[in-house]
Amino acid sequence: MKLRVKPLDLEAGGKFIVVLNRDDAEDLGASALSRVKVSAAGRELTAIVNVAIESIGRGYIGVYNEVKKYLNLREGDTVDVEAAHFPLSVYYIRNKLSGRKLAYEEIFEIVRDVVSGNLSEIEIAAFITALHTFGLDLDEATSLSMAMVETGNKLDLKKPLIVDKHSIGGVPGDKTTLLVVPIIAASGLTIPKSSSRSITSAAGTADRAEVLMPVTLDIEEMREVVEKTNGCIVWGGALDLAPADDIFIRVEHPLSIDPLLLPSIMSKKKAVGANLLVIDIPTGRGTKIKTIGEADLLAKDFIELGRRLGIKVQCAVTYGEQPVGYAVGPALEAMEALNTIMGKSQAYDLIDKATHIAGILLEMSGRVNGGGDKIAMEILRSGKAERKLREIIAAQGGDPNIKPDDIALGSERFTVCSKRDGVILWIDNASIVEAARLAGAPKDKGAGILLHKKIGDKVSEGESLVTIFAERGSKLERAISIFEEFPAIGVGDRMEMLIHEIRERPVAKKTFILER
């Protein structure tokens, strides 16, 4: 069937989607979410069908921007349209829904169709749900990792040793990467760090780094920065490294499930050519991993999957029951990281975590034989790490002379004070994150939460606990409500057994953490 093109000026997130008049769809034997082949000027693609009753007239085909761009179409052009079969990957997804283990070839077919836009959101959701329900063993995790690497770009630095670090996320204020990368790069090792933006947190590493420098680099720009400075901190979404992962994440998020944690992380490390990798597993109440036992089991899987992929992995099980440092939110965290690397911060937990993770990498590389954290601390204290960070900032197009005071913070502010004397007994990470996001983070870079006290600190009645930063008054009010409605910070004379009372049926709020 020949149809005339009607551009719709709509994006489909990388998928090929067309809209057919209902009568034309019936003539083709197509229905909503079925497929058609569309060809023009020697190029062809398979698109998912939506059906319109009136908005698309008979004899026309509405095309989303991805279809228009791929086939180089203009309004009024004529294209050939015919019904297409469901892709084989749909049948493999059905097999997984039945609990069957998938082979590499089947998984590769699914991932390839995900990346090429041949699968609908419903079909991808079915695959994610099947993985969540029936699990994926290490064979399938390995196959998924390799398929995700093979269907995207790869960074080939032609260096014998490339190191990397990654946190599974879940702890607010974790700006560790902003210290680890320059420490490692200053030691002479190569660390090409690609990072995510926030998904459910108040700031992802890319959000923090973007306050200091551009992070939206393509893969060739990333290569140039790394070859010049030994390191980088860039947003992975612009690199097309394991692109299936970004599509999977968009489906996992609304479903509040994360069955692809291992292959998601490991595929991107394989894609940048990492030989040595440290996985940070924050552990404790308010994190993804609640107990040390769970952390040890997850570490075992990471190490084995790394072995299968040719990456030597060590894991750092870290304390995660309160924010890292005192700042939560992009600009606040960037300011704290910059102050810390300049030797002007009292965030000892941030320094301790960063130097230990950097130290593990130094020892794994053979640069030092024990005492890696002390060598990392020396690099930090000597100013070498600061000079390297400024070198990376310049190479990525930022201002290498940036000072902490140059970083703009939200002008709307409110300080929450303690209602009693005592000691900080606990901090609810989820409430801190929710307050920061209600204040506008991460979209509003200057929004966030600044803690004045941490667990174990003494506090007097009326003394400041946190300051909320926002760029708009209405968002500030929403963030304040969190501290009025929920016990976000526990203050007491000693460890008290009662946290709070529930006098009527509560609305259960289970925090879902999805970070990369």
C-alpha positions in Angstrom: 0.0 0.0 0.0 1.3 3.5 -0.9 0.6 6.2 1.6 1.5 9.9 1.8 3.6 11.1 4.7 2.2 13.4 7.4 5.0 14.4 9.9 3.6 14.5 13.5 6.5 16.4 15.3 6.5 13.8 18.1 9.4 11.9 19.7 9.1 8.2 20.6 12.2 7.8 22.7 14.2 6.1 19.9 11.4 3.8 18.7 10.0 3.7 15.1 6.2 4.5 15.4 3.7 5.3 12.8 0.0 6.2 12.9 -2.4 4.7 10.4 -6.0 5.6 9.6 -8.3 2.8 11.0 -9.6 1.8 7.6 -6.0 1.7 6.1 -4.9 -0.4 9.0 -7.7 -2.9 8.5 -6.9 -3.2 4.8 -3.3 -4.0 5.7 -4.4 -6.5 8.4 -2.7 -4.3 11.0 -3.9 -3.3 14.5 -2.6 -1.2 17.3 0.9 -2.3 18.5 1.3 -4.6 15.5 4.1 -3.9 13.0 4.4 -2.6 9.4 7.4 -2.3 7.1 7.8 1.2 5.7 10.1 1.8 2.8 11.2 4.8 0.8 14.1 5.6 -1.6 15.8 2.3 -1.0 15.6 2.4 2.9 13.3 0.3 5.0 12.3 0.0 8.6 9.9 -1.9 10.8 7.6 0.4 12.8 5.1 -0.1 15.6 1.5 0.9 14.7 -0.8 3.3 16.4 -4.3 3.6 14.9 -6.3 6.9 14.5 -10.0 7.4 13.6 -10.0 11.0 12.4 -6.6 12.7 13.0 -5.0 10.8 10.2 -7.0 10.8 6.9 -7.3 7.8 4.7 -4.3 7.4 2.4 -1.9 9.1 4.8 0.6 7.8 7.4 1.6 9.8 10.4 5.3 9.4 11.2 7.1 10.1 14.4 10.4 12.1 14.2 12.5 8.9 14.4 10.9 7.5 11.3 11.0 10.8 9.5 14.7 11.2 10.2 15.7 7.6 9.4 13.9 7.6 6.0 14.6 11.2 5.3 11.0 12.0 4.7 9.2 15.2 4.0 5.5 16.1 4.2 3.6 14.7 1.2 6.3 12.1 0.3 5.0 8.7 -0.7 6.1 5.5 1.1 5.3 1.8 0.6 3.7 0.2 3.6 3.1 -3.5 4.2 2.2 -5.7 7.2 5.2 -7.2 9.0 5.6 -10.2 11.3 6.1 -10.0 15.0 9.9 -10.2 15.7 11.3 -13.4 16.9 12.3 -11.7 20.2 8.6 -11.6 21.2 8.5 -15.4 21.2 11.7 -15.5 23.3 10.1 -13.1 25.8 7.1 -15.5 26.0 9.5 -18.3 26.8 11.0 -16.3 29.7 7.4 -15.6 30.9 7.0 -19.3 31.1 10.1 -19.6 33.3 12.5 -20.9 30.6 16.2 -20.1 30.7 17.3 -18.1 27.7 20.4 -18.8 25.6 22.8 -16.0 24.5 21.3 -15.9 20.9 17.8 -15.4 22.3 18.9 -12.7 24.7 20.9 -11.0 22.0 17.9 -10.9 19.7 15.8 -9.3 22.4 18.4 -6.7 23.2 19.0 -5.9 19.5 15.2 -5.4 19.0 15.1 -3.2 22.1 17.8 -1.0 20.8 16.4 -0.8 17.3 13.0 0.1 18.6 11.3 -3.1 17.3 9.7 -3.9 20.7 6.8 -2.0 22.2 6.9 -0.7 25.8 4.4 -3.5 26.7 6.8 -6.2 25.3 9.8 -4.7 27.1 7.8 -4.5 30.3 6.9 -8.2 29.9 10.6 -9.1 29.6 11.5 -7.0 32.7 8.7 -8.5 34.7 9.7 -12.1 33.6 13.3 -11.4 34.8 12.0 -10.0 38.1 9.6 -13.0 38.6 11.8 -15.9 37.6 15.2 -14.2 38.2 18.2 -14.4 35.9 21.1 -16.7 36.7 24.8 -15.7 36.1 24.7 -17.3 32.6 21.8 -15.0 31.6 23.4 -12.1 33.4 26.6 -12.7 31.4 24.6 -13.0 28.1 22.7 -9.8 28.8 25.9 -7.9 29.7 27.6 -9.0 26.4 24.5 -8.4 24.3 24.2 -4.9 25.8 27.9 -4.2 25.0 27.7 -5.5 21.4 24.6 -3.4 20.6 26.3 -0.1 21.5 29.5 1.9 21.2 32.8 0.9 22.8 35.6 3.1 24.1 38.9 1.8 22.8 41.7 3.6 24.6 44.4 1.2 23.5 45.8 1.2 27.0 46.8 -2.0 28.8 45.3 -1.0 32.1 42.0 0.9 32.7 40.4 1.2 36.1 36.9 2.2 37.1 34.6 2.5 40.1 30.9 2.4 40.5 28.3 2.7 43.3 25.1 0.7 43.2 23.5 3.9 44.7 21.0 4.5 47.4 22.8 6.9 49.7 22.1 10.7 49.4 25.0 13.0 49.0 27.4 10.5 47.6 29.8 12.7 45.7 32.7 10.2 46.1 33.3 10.0 42.4 34.2 13.7 42.3 37.2 12.9 44.5 38.1 9.4 43.4 38.5 10.2 39.7 41.0 13.0 40.2 42.9 11.0 42.9 43.3 8.0 40.6 44.0 10.1 37.5 46.7 12.0 39.4 48.3 8.7 40.3 48.9 8.0 36.7 46.1 5.5 36.2 43.4 5.8 33.6 39.8 6.1 34.8 37.2 6.9 32.1 34.1 7.5 34.3 30.7 7.6 32.7 27.9 8.4 35.2 24.2 8.6 35.3 21.8 11.5 36.0 19.4 11.1 38.9 16.6 8.6 38.5 15.1 8.5 42.0 17.7 10.4 44.0 18.3 14.1 44.6 21.4 14.1 42.4 23.3 11.6 40.2 27.0 11.9 39.7 26.5 13.6 36.3 24.1 16.2 37.9 26.8 17.0 40.5 29.6 17.2 38.0 27.6 19.3 35.6 27.7 22.2 38.1 31.5 22.2 37.6 31.8 21.4 33.9 29.9 20.2 30.8 29.2 16.4 31.0 27.3 15.9 27.8 30.2 14.7 25.6 30.1 12.2 22.8 32.4 9.2 22.8 35.2 10.9 20.7 35.2 13.9 23.0 35.3 11.6 26.0 38.3 9.8 24.4 40.1 13.1 23.9 39.6 14.2 27.5 40.8 10.8 28.9 43.9 10.8 26.7 44.7 14.3 27.8 44.1 14.0 31.5 43.9 10.2 32.4 40.3 10.7 33.5 36.9 12.2 33.0 33.4 12.4 34.5 30.8 12.4 31.8 27.1 11.6 31.4 26.7 8.1 30.0 23.4 8.9 28.2 25.2 10.8 25.4 27.7 8.0 24.7 25.5 5.2 23.4 27.4 2.8 25.6 25.1 -0.2 26.3 22.1 1.8 25.1 19.6 -1.0 25.9 20.2 -0.2 29.6 18.7 3.3 29.3 15.6 1.8 27.7 15.3 -0.9 30.3 15.6 1.7 33.1 12.7 3.7 31.7 10.5 0.6 32.1 11.9 -0.5 35.4 11.3 2.8 37.1 7.5 3.0 36.9 7.3 -0.7 37.8 9.6 -0.2 40.8 11.6 -3.3 40.1 15.3 -3.6 39.2 16.2 -7.1 38.0 19.0 -5.9 35.7 21.3 -4.4 38.3 24.3 -6.6 37.6 24.3 -6.6 33.8 23.3 -2.9 33.7 26.5 -1.9 35.6 28.9 -4.5 34.2 28.0 -3.9 30.6 28.9 -0.2 30.8 32.2 -1.1 32.5 33.0 -3.6 29.8 32.1 -1.0 27.1 34.7 1.4 28.4 37.4 -1.3 28.5 37.8 -1.5 32.2 40.2 -4.2 33.5 39.9 -3.4 37.2 36.8 -2.3 38.9 35.7 -1.4 42.5 32.0 -1.7 43.2 30.7 0.3 46.1 27.8 -1.4 47.9 26.3 1.1 50.5 24.7 -1.0 53.2 22.2 -0.4 56.0 18.8 1.1 56.7 17.5 3.3 54.0 19.7 1.8 51.3 19.1 -0.9 48.6 21.1 -3.5 50.6 20.0 -3.7 54.2 22.5 -6.1 55.7 26.1 -7.0 55.4 25.1 -10.6 54.6 23.1 -9.4 51.6 26.0 -7.2 50.5 28.4 -10.1 50.7 26.1 -12.2 48.4 25.8 -9.4 45.9 29.6 -8.9 45.9 30.0 -12.6 45.2 27.8 -12.2 42.1 29.6 -9.0 40.9 33.0 -10.7 41.3 31.9 -13.8 39.3 30.2 -11.8 36.6 33.4 -9.7 36.3 35.5 -12.8 35.9 33.3 -14.0 33.1 33.6 -10.7 31.4 37.4 -10.4 31.8 37.1 -7.7 34.5 38.8 -8.1 37.9 36.3 -6.9 40.5 36.6 -6.0 44.2 33.7 -4.7 46.3 33.7 -2.2 49.0 30.8 -2.6 51.5 30.3 0.9 52.9 28.2 2.5 55.6 25.0 3.9 54.2 22.7 4.8 57.1 23.1 8.6 56.6 24.1 10.9 53.8 27.7 11.1 52.7 29.0 14.5 53.8 26.6 17.2 54.7 25.3 18.3 51.3 22.4 16.8 49.3 21.6 18.3 45.9 23.7 19.1 42.8 25.1 22.5 43.5 25.5 21.9 47.3 27.3 18.6 46.6 29.6 20.1 43.9 30.5 22.9 46.4 31.2 20.4 49.2 33.3 18.2 46.8 35.3 21.3 45.7 35.8 22.5 49.2 36.9 19.0 50.2 39.4 18.5 47.4 40.8 22.0 48.3 41.2 21.0 51.9 38.5 23.3 53.3 35.9 20.7 54.3 35.1 18.9 57.6 33.3 16.1 55.7 35.5 13.4 57.2 33.2 10.5 56.1 33.4 11.7 52.5 37.2 11.9 52.7 37.4 8.5 54.3 35.1 6.8 51.8 36.9 8.4 48.8 40.4 7.5 49.9 39.5 3.9 50.8 37.9 3.3 47.4 40.8 5.0 45.6 43.1 3.0 47.7 41.6 -0.3 46.7 42.1 0.7 43.0 45.7 1.6 43.7 46.4 -1.7 45.3 44.6 -3.7 42.6 46.7 -2.0 40.0 49.9 -2.9 41.7 50.9 0.7 42.1 51.2 0.1 45.8 51.6 -3.0 48.0 49.2 -2.2 50.9 48.3 1.1 52.4 46.5 2.3 49.3 44.2 4.5 51.3 47.2 6.4 52.8 48.7 7.0 49.3 45.3 8.2 48.2 45.1 10.5 51.2 48.5 11.9 50.4 47.5 12.6 46.8 44.4 14.4 48.2 46.3 16.5 50.8 49.2 17.4 48.5 47.0 19.3 46.1 47.6 16.9 43.2 44.0 15.7 43.2 42.7 19.3 43.1 45.1 20.2 40.2 43.9 17.1 38.3 40.3 17.9 38.9 40.8 21.4 37.5 42.6 19.9 34.5 39.6 17.6 33.8 37.2 20.5 34.2 39.2 22.5 31.7 39.4 19.6 29.2 35.6 19.1 29.4 35.0 22.8 28.7 34.5 24.2 32.2 36.2 27.0 34.1 39.4 25.5 35.7 39.5 28.4 38.2 36.1 27.9 39.6 35.8 28.5 43.3 33.2 27.2 45.8 31.7 30.7 46.2 31.1 30.8 42.4 28.5 28.1 42.7 25.0 29.5 42.8 22.6 28.1 45.5 18.9 28.5 45.8 17.9 31.9 47.2 14.8 30.5 49.0 16.0 29.0 52.3 14.5 27.6 55.5 16.3 26.1 58.5 14.8 23.3 60.5 15.7 23.4 64.2 15.8 20.8 66.9 12.8 20.7 69.3 14.9 19.3 72.1 18.3 18.7 73.6 20.0 15.5 72.8 22.1 13.5 70.3 21.3 12.7 66.6 20.3 9.0 66.8 19.3 8.4 63.2 18.6 10.1 59.9 16.0 8.9 57.5 17.7 8.9 54.1 14.4 8.6 52.2 12.9 11.7 53.8 16.0 13.7 53.1 15.9 12.7 49.5 12.2 13.4 49.2 12.6 16.8 50.8 15.5 17.7 48.4 13.5 16.6 45.3 10.4 18.5 46.5 12.7 21.6 46.8 13.5 21.2 43.1 16.6 18.9 42.9 18.0 17.7 40.7 16.4 19.8 37.9 17.0 23.0 39.9 20.7 22.7 40.5 20.7 25.1 43.4 18.0 23.2 45.4 18.8 20.7 48.1 19.4 20.0 51.8 22.4 21.0 53.9 22.8 19.0 57.1 24.3 20.8 60.1 24.4 17.7 62.2 25.2 14.0 61.6 24.6 10.8 63.6 26.3 11.0 67.1 26.5 14.8 67.1 25.1 16.7 70.2 22.3 19.2 69.6 20.6 21.7 71.7 16.9 22.8 71.6 16.6 25.5 68.8 19.9 24.5 67.2 19.9 24.1 63.4 19.5 20.6 62.0 19.2 21.2 58.3 18.8 24.1 55.9 16.6 23.6 52.8 17.5 25.4 49.6 15.1 26.1 46.8 14.9 28.3 43.8 11.2 29.0 44.2 9.1 29.7 47.3 6.4 27.2 46.4 8.9 24.4 46.2 10.5 25.4 49.5 7.1 25.1 51.2 6.6 21.6 49.8 10.0 20.6 51.1 9.4 22.1 54.6 6.2 19.9 54.8 8.4 16.7 54.9 10.0 17.8 58.2 6.6 18.7 59.6 4.9 15.5 58.7 7.6 12.8 59.2 10.4 12.3 61.7 13.3 12.7 59.3 15.9 13.1 62.0 15.8 11.4 65.4 17.0 13.3 68.4 17.2 11.8 71.9 19.2 11.5 75.1 20.3 8.0 74.2 19.3 5.2 71.9 15.5 5.2 72.3 13.4 2.1 71.2 10.3 4.1 70.1 10.8 5.8 66.7 7.2 7.0 66.3 3.6 6.1 67.0 1.0 5.1 64.4 -2.6 5.9 65.6 -4.5 5.2 62.4 -4.2 3.1 59.3 -1.0 4.5 57.6 -0.4 5.0 53.9 2.5 2.7 53.3 5.4 4.3 51.6 8.1 1.9 50.4 11.1 3.7 48.9 12.3 2.4 45.5 15.9 3.2 44.7 17.0 3.0 41.1 20.4 4.5 40.5 23.2 3.7 38.1 
